[in-house]
Amino acid sequence: MHIRRATIAGLLTALALGGLVHAQAAQARRLYDFGAQGVIIWSEPRAGSGRNGLGYAGQGFDSDRSEEHGLYRCDHFESTLWYHGRNATTGVVGWVPACNLADPD
């Protein structure tokens, strides 16, 4: 009987932790919009890498993660924070510097 309780407790713990992982993953995704017309979606989080495509205001950018990388200058702003994700309209995947994204909220 003691083994069964331990096994059940272990399974319940695993299920609970699995739920937390899914909840954290869901919270990590975030929808932004492009802050300008013709924003470059880069293949890597640095200027000068390959250009995967362009994003335009109103298309939306579904981000799955962010990372600090090299400095990027947008018109009057600059940023070292880059977001990885996909253009919600075209499906193009890549990196966009934070200064080129707008929070839709």
N, C-alpha and C positions, 0 to 999 in steps of 0.2 A: 504494500500500500504506500509506503514511503517513497518508493521509486516512481510510482505513478504521479504522486503529488509534485515531485521535483520535475518530472517531465512536463506535466501540465503547466507548472509555473514557468518553466523555461520557454515553452511554446507561447504562452500568453505574453511574456516579456518580449520575445522576438516579434510577435504581431504588433505590440504596442510601439516598439522601436521602428518597425517598418512603416507604421502610420506616421510617425514623426518625420521620417526621412521624406516621405511623399509630401507631407505638409510643408517642409522646408523647401523642397524643390519647387513646389507650386508658388511659394512666396518669392523665390528667387527670380521668377519670370516677371517681367514688367513691360508694359506697353508705353512707349514714348512716341513722339512724332518728330519728324525732321524739322529743324529750326530754320531751314532756308531751302531754296530751290536748287537742285543739282548737287546735293551733298554726296560726296564720294563714299562708297562702301568699300573699305580696304580689305585685302586678303589677310593681312597681319596688322596688329595694333601699332603701326608706325607709318608715317607719311613716306611715300616713295615705294611702298610695297605695291603689289599688283592691285589693279582696280577691278573689283568684281561687278560693280554697277553703280547706279546713282539712286538717290532717294529724294523725294519731293514732299513738301509740306502737304499734309492730308493723307499720305499713304500709310503712315504708322510704321513703327519699328518695334518688333517684339524681341526684347532683350532676354537672354538666358544667363548672362554673367557679365561681370565687369572686372577690369584689372588695371593697375597702375603701370604705365609705360612711358615712352618718350613724350616730351612736350610737343603739343600741336597748337598752332595758332589759327583760330577762326576770326573772322573780321576784327572785332574789337575785344575778343576774349581769347583765353588760352586754357589748355587743360592737359593734365597728364593721365586723366581717367578715360579709359576706352571701354565701350560696351560692345559685346559680341551678340549677334542676333540675326534676325532676318527682316527684310522689308515685308510688311504685312500684306501689301498689295501684289508685288511682283515675285516674292519668294526668294529674292537674292540674299545670300547669307554672307556675313562678314563683320568687320569691325568699324565702328563709328566713334569719333571722339565725343566726349560729353558736351563740349561747347557747341556741337552741331545738332544736339537733340533738345527737344522741348518736352517738359512733363505735361501731359494732357489734362491733369487735374486742375 
